[in-house]
């Protein structure tokens, strides 16, 4: 089972590297979208906590 996880992890890393190398602009766009999502989620949690305190 541990070997299968290791193989899947290596395959995923190779896929990500292949995607970055073949289309770096698209990869940068996807990373930007991901970080914007994380940022808006963190902002939402912050607003929720602020309203909870008030």
Biopython code that builds the backbone (N, CA, C, O; Angstrom):
import numpy as np
from Bio.PDB.StructureBuilder import StructureBuilder

atoms = [
    (1, "UNK", "N", (0.821, -1.193, 0.000)),
    (1, "UNK", "CA", (0.000, 0.000, 0.000)),
    (1, "UNK", "C", (0.866, 1.259, 0.000)),
    (1, "UNK", "O", (0.558, 2.235, -0.685)),
    (2, "UNK", "N", (1.944, 1.227, 0.769)),
    (2, "UNK", "CA", (2.842, 2.380, 0.818)),
    (2, "UNK", "C", (3.505, 2.612, -0.538)),
    (2, "UNK", "O", (3.734, 3.752, -0.940)),
    (3, "UNK", "N", (3.810, 1.513, -1.238)),
    (3, "UNK", "CA", (4.417, 1.638, -2.565)),
    (3, "UNK", "C", (3.448, 2.291, -3.545)),
    (3, "UNK", "O", (3.857, 3.096, -4.381)),
    (4, "UNK", "N", (2.162, 1.945, -3.445)),
    (4, "UNK", "CA", (1.158, 2.524, -4.339)),
    (4, "UNK", "C", (1.033, 4.024, -4.103)),
    (4, "UNK", "O", (0.923, 4.793, -5.058)),
    (5, "UNK", "N", (1.048, 4.443, -2.854)),
    (5, "UNK", "CA", (0.977, 5.872, -2.528)),
    (5, "UNK", "C", (2.186, 6.603, -3.093)),
    (5, "UNK", "O", (2.066, 7.712, -3.616)),
    (6, "UNK", "N", (3.350, 5.975, -2.985)),
    (6, "UNK", "CA", (4.571, 6.588, -3.487)),
    (6, "UNK", "C", (4.517, 6.737, -5.006)),
    (6, "UNK", "O", (4.938, 7.761, -5.544)),
    (7, "UNK", "N", (4.010, 5.736, -5.688)),
    (7, "UNK", "CA", (3.908, 5.785, -7.145)),
    (7, "UNK", "C", (2.922, 6.875, -7.566)),
    (7, "UNK", "O", (3.190, 7.630, -8.500)),
    (8, "UNK", "N", (1.790, 6.956, -6.881)),
    (8, "UNK", "CA", (0.789, 7.975, -7.204)),
    (8, "UNK", "C", (1.365, 9.365, -6.961)),
    (8, "UNK", "O", (1.146, 10.271, -7.765)),
    (9, "UNK", "N", (2.093, 9.545, -5.869)),
    (9, "UNK", "CA", (2.701, 10.837, -5.573)),
    (9, "UNK", "C", (3.707, 11.222, -6.651)),
    (9, "UNK", "O", (3.703, 12.361, -7.119)),
    (10, "UNK", "N", (4.562, 10.299, -7.048)),
    (10, "UNK", "CA", (5.541, 10.577, -8.105)),
    (10, "UNK", "C", (4.844, 10.914, -9.417)),
    (10, "UNK", "O", (5.261, 11.835, -10.120)),
    (11, "UNK", "N", (3.789, 10.178, -9.754)),
    (11, "UNK", "CA", (3.046, 10.454, -10.990)),
    (11, "UNK", "C", (2.428, 11.850, -10.946)),
    (11, "UNK", "O", (2.432, 12.567, -11.947)),
    (12, "UNK", "N", (1.904, 12.229, -9.798)),
    (12, "UNK", "CA", (1.311, 13.558, -9.643)),
    (12, "UNK", "C", (2.373, 14.643, -9.812)),
    (12, "UNK", "O", (2.137, 15.638, -10.498)),
    (13, "UNK", "N", (3.532, 14.460, -9.196)),
    (13, "UNK", "CA", (4.615, 15.443, -9.308)),
    (13, "UNK", "C", (5.072, 15.566, -10.756)),
    (13, "UNK", "O", (5.295, 16.674, -11.242)),
    (14, "UNK", "N", (5.212, 14.450, -11.442)),
    (14, "UNK", "CA", (5.616, 14.480, -12.853)),
    (14, "UNK", "C", (4.556, 15.197, -13.685)),
    (14, "UNK", "O", (4.899, 15.982, -14.569)),
    (15, "UNK", "N", (3.296, 14.947, -13.422)),
    (15, "UNK", "CA", (2.215, 15.609, -14.152)),
    (15, "UNK", "C", (2.258, 17.117, -13.933)),
    (15, "UNK", "O", (2.137, 17.888, -14.885)),
    (16, "UNK", "N", (2.432, 17.537, -12.680)),
    (16, "UNK", "CA", (2.482, 18.974, -12.381)),
    (16, "UNK", "C", (3.678, 19.619, -13.081)),
    (16, "UNK", "O", (3.539, 20.681, -13.688)),
    (17, "UNK", "N", (4.835, 18.994, -13.004)),
    (17, "UNK", "CA", (6.013, 19.544, -13.675)),
    (17, "UNK", "C", (5.818, 19.605, -15.188)),
    (17, "UNK", "O", (6.205, 20.587, -15.820)),
    (18, "UNK", "N", (5.229, 18.581, -15.766)),
    (18, "UNK", "CA", (4.956, 18.566, -17.207)),
    (18, "UNK", "C", (4.014, 19.702, -17.587)),
    (18, "UNK", "O", (4.222, 20.381, -18.592)),
    (19, "UNK", "N", (2.981, 19.902, -16.781)),
    (19, "UNK", "CA", (2.027, 20.968, -17.057)),
    (19, "UNK", "C", (2.698, 22.335, -16.968)),
    (19, "UNK", "O", (2.454, 23.198, -17.811)),
    (20, "UNK", "N", (3.532, 22.539, -15.966)),
    (20, "UNK", "CA", (4.220, 23.821, -15.804)),
    (20, "UNK", "C", (5.178, 24.076, -16.964)),
    (20, "UNK", "O", (5.269, 25.199, -17.460)),
    (21, "UNK", "N", (5.879, 23.056, -17.390)),
    (21, "UNK", "CA", (6.856, 23.222, -18.461)),
    (21, "UNK", "C", (6.170, 23.464, -19.804)),
    (21, "UNK", "O", (6.627, 24.296, -20.589)),
    (22, "UNK", "N", (5.086, 22.753, -20.076)),
    (22, "UNK", "CA", (4.448, 22.875, -21.386)),
    (22, "UNK", "C", (3.577, 24.115, -21.525)),
    (22, "UNK", "O", (3.457, 24.649, -22.628)),
    (23, "UNK", "N", (2.970, 24.588, -20.450)),
    (23, "UNK", "CA", (2.149, 25.799, -20.542)),
    (23, "UNK", "C", (2.273, 26.613, -19.260)),
    (23, "UNK", "O", (1.397, 26.567, -18.397)),
    (24, "UNK", "N", (3.363, 27.356, -19.144)),
    (24, "UNK", "CA", (3.589, 28.107, -17.904)),
    (24, "UNK", "C", (2.566, 29.221, -17.675)),
    (24, "UNK", "O", (2.239, 29.521, -16.527)),
    (25, "UNK", "N", (2.055, 29.842, -18.745)),
    (25, "UNK", "CA", (1.082, 30.919, -18.566)),
    (25, "UNK", "C", (-0.199, 30.363, -17.964)),
    (25, "UNK", "O", (-0.743, 30.947, -17.027)),
    (26, "UNK", "N", (-0.683, 29.259, -18.480)),
    (26, "UNK", "CA", (-1.909, 28.641, -17.943)),
    (26, "UNK", "C", (-1.686, 28.199, -16.498)),
    (26, "UNK", "O", (-2.576, 28.354, -15.663)),
    (27, "UNK", "N", (-0.521, 27.656, -16.196)),
    (27, "UNK", "CA", (-0.213, 27.228, -14.832)),
    (27, "UNK", "C", (-0.213, 28.418, -13.883)),
    (27, "UNK", "O", (-0.717, 28.324, -12.765)),
    (28, "UNK", "N", (0.353, 29.536, -14.327)),
    (28, "UNK", "CA", (0.371, 30.738, -13.489)),
    (28, "UNK", "C", (-1.050, 31.239, -13.247)),
    (28, "UNK", "O", (-1.378, 31.679, -12.145)),
    (29, "UNK", "N", (-1.886, 31.174, -14.271)),
    (29, "UNK", "CA", (-3.282, 31.586, -14.098)),
    (29, "UNK", "C", (-4.000, 30.708, -13.081)),
    (29, "UNK", "O", (-4.754, 31.210, -12.248)),
    (30, "UNK", "N", (-3.769, 29.413, -13.146)),
    (30, "UNK", "CA", (-4.414, 28.492, -12.202)),
    (30, "UNK", "C", (-3.935, 28.726, -10.777)),
    (30, "UNK", "O", (-4.731, 28.670, -9.839)),
    (31, "UNK", "N", (-2.649, 28.986, -10.607)),
    (31, "UNK", "CA", (-2.123, 29.270, -9.271)),
    (31, "UNK", "C", (-2.719, 30.562, -8.738)),
    (31, "UNK", "O", (-3.069, 30.654, -7.561)),
    (32, "UNK", "N", (-2.834, 31.565, -9.610)),
    (32, "UNK", "CA", (-3.419, 32.845, -9.187)),
    (32, "UNK", "C", (-4.864, 32.654, -8.742)),
    (32, "UNK", "O", (-5.276, 33.210, -7.723)),
    (33, "UNK", "N", (-5.632, 31.881, -9.489)),
    (33, "UNK", "CA", (-7.023, 31.607, -9.111)),
    (33, "UNK", "C", (-7.081, 30.886, -7.768)),
    (33, "UNK", "O", (-7.932, 31.190, -6.932)),
    (34, "UNK", "N", (-6.188, 29.942, -7.565)),
    (34, "UNK", "CA", (-6.143, 29.215, -6.294)),
    (34, "UNK", "C", (-5.837, 30.127, -5.119)),
    (34, "UNK", "O", (-6.486, 30.042, -4.076)),
    (35, "UNK", "N", (-4.853, 30.999, -5.285)),
    (35, "UNK", "CA", (-4.505, 31.914, -4.198)),
    (35, "UNK", "C", (-5.600, 32.941, -3.947)),
    (35, "UNK", "O", (-5.828, 33.336, -2.804)),
    (36, "UNK", "N", (-6.282, 33.379, -5.010)),
    (36, "UNK", "CA", (-7.403, 34.303, -4.819)),
    (36, "UNK", "C", (-8.519, 33.623, -4.027)),
    (36, "UNK", "O", (-9.152, 34.252, -3.179)),
    (37, "UNK", "N", (-8.756, 32.350, -4.299)),
    (37, "UNK", "CA", (-9.769, 31.601, -3.554)),
    (37, "UNK", "C", (-9.407, 31.463, -2.086)),
    (37, "UNK", "O", (-10.253, 31.642, -1.210)),
    (38, "UNK", "N", (-8.146, 31.144, -1.821)),
    (38, "UNK", "CA", (-7.691, 31.017, -0.434)),
    (38, "UNK", "C", (-7.786, 32.366, 0.276)),
    (38, "UNK", "O", (-8.188, 32.441, 1.437)),
    (39, "UNK", "N", (-7.414, 33.425, -0.436)),
    (39, "UNK", "CA", (-7.458, 34.769, 0.148)),
    (39, "UNK", "C", (-8.886, 35.174, 0.490)),
    (39, "UNK", "O", (-9.136, 35.713, 1.568)),
    (40, "UNK", "N", (-9.818, 34.921, -0.412)),
    (40, "UNK", "CA", (-11.204, 35.306, -0.140)),
    (40, "UNK", "C", (-11.800, 34.454, 0.983)),
    (40, "UNK", "O", (-12.617, 34.942, 1.764)),
    (41, "UNK", "N", (-11.397, 33.199, 1.066)),
    (41, "UNK", "CA", (-11.873, 32.351, 2.161)),
    (41, "UNK", "C", (-11.346, 32.866, 3.504)),
    (41, "UNK", "O", (-12.087, 32.917, 4.486)),
    (42, "UNK", "N", (-10.080, 33.241, 3.544)),
    (42, "UNK", "CA", (-9.500, 33.773, 4.780)),
    (42, "UNK", "C", (-10.168, 35.090, 5.159)),
    (42, "UNK", "O", (-10.409, 35.351, 6.338)),
    (43, "UNK", "N", (-10.466, 35.913, 4.169)),
    (43, "UNK", "CA", (-11.147, 37.178, 4.432)),
    (43, "UNK", "C", (-12.546, 36.918, 4.989)),
    (43, "UNK", "O", (-12.988, 37.607, 5.908)),
    (44, "UNK", "N", (-13.234, 35.934, 4.438)),
    (44, "UNK", "CA", (-14.564, 35.580, 4.937)),
    (44, "UNK", "C", (-14.523, 35.102, 6.379)),
    (44, "UNK", "O", (-15.387, 35.461, 7.179)),
    (45, "UNK", "N", (-13.536, 34.303, 6.710)),
    (45, "UNK", "CA", (-13.391, 33.822, 8.090)),
    (45, "UNK", "C", (-13.103, 34.999, 9.015)),
    (45, "UNK", "O", (-13.643, 35.071, 10.119)),
    (46, "UNK", "N", (-12.259, 35.916, 8.568)),
    (46, "UNK", "CA", (-11.954, 37.096, 9.370)),
    (46, "UNK", "C", (-13.180, 37.951, 9.621)),
    (46, "UNK", "O", (-13.397, 38.418, 10.739)),
    (47, "UNK", "N", (-13.984, 38.160, 8.585)),
    (47, "UNK", "CA", (-15.215, 38.938, 8.748)),
    (47, "UNK", "C", (-16.191, 38.235, 9.689)),
    (47, "UNK", "O", (-16.854, 38.881, 10.500)),
    (48, "UNK", "N", (-16.274, 36.918, 9.577)),
    (48, "UNK", "CA", (-17.151, 36.149, 10.450)),
    (48, "UNK", "C", (-16.720, 36.291, 11.902)),
    (48, "UNK", "O", (-17.555, 36.514, 12.778)),
    (49, "UNK", "N", (-15.437, 36.164, 12.160)),
    (49, "UNK", "CA", (-14.936, 36.285, 13.528)),
    (49, "UNK", "C", (-15.165, 37.689, 14.077)),
    (49, "UNK", "O", (-15.504, 37.854, 15.249)),
    (50, "UNK", "N", (-14.978, 38.707, 13.224)),
    (50, "UNK", "CA", (-15.211, 40.080, 13.652)),
    (50, "UNK", "C", (-16.669, 40.288, 14.030)),
    (50, "UNK", "O", (-16.964, 40.900, 15.056)),
    (51, "UNK", "N", (-17.572, 39.788, 13.215)),
    (51, "UNK", "CA", (-19.007, 39.924, 13.521)),
    (51, "UNK", "C", (-19.390, 39.098, 14.746)),
    (51, "UNK", "O", (-20.287, 39.481, 15.497)),
    (52, "UNK", "N", (-18.731, 37.995, 14.945)),
    (52, "UNK", "CA", (-19.001, 37.156, 16.100)),
    (52, "UNK", "C", (-18.610, 37.864, 17.390)),
    (52, "UNK", "O", (-19.304, 37.755, 18.401)),
    (53, "UNK", "N", (-17.497, 38.590, 17.352)),
    (53, "UNK", "CA", (-17.042, 39.327, 18.527)),
    (53, "UNK", "C", (-17.961, 40.510, 18.800)),
    (53, "UNK", "O", (-18.262, 40.801, 19.957)),
    (54, "UNK", "N", (-18.410, 41.197, 17.748)),
    (54, "UNK", "CA", (-19.296, 42.354, 17.924)),
    (54, "UNK", "C", (-20.633, 41.850, 18.281)),
    (54, "UNK", "O", (-21.557, 42.638, 18.481)),
]
sb = StructureBuilder()
sb.init_structure("model")
sb.init_model(0)
sb.init_chain("A")
sb.init_seg("    ")
for serial, (resi, resn, name, xyz) in enumerate(atoms, 1):
    if name == "N":
        sb.init_residue(resn, " ", resi, " ")
    sb.init_atom(name, np.array(xyz, "f"), 0.0, 1.0, " ", f" {name:<3s}", serial, name[0])
structure = sb.get_structure()
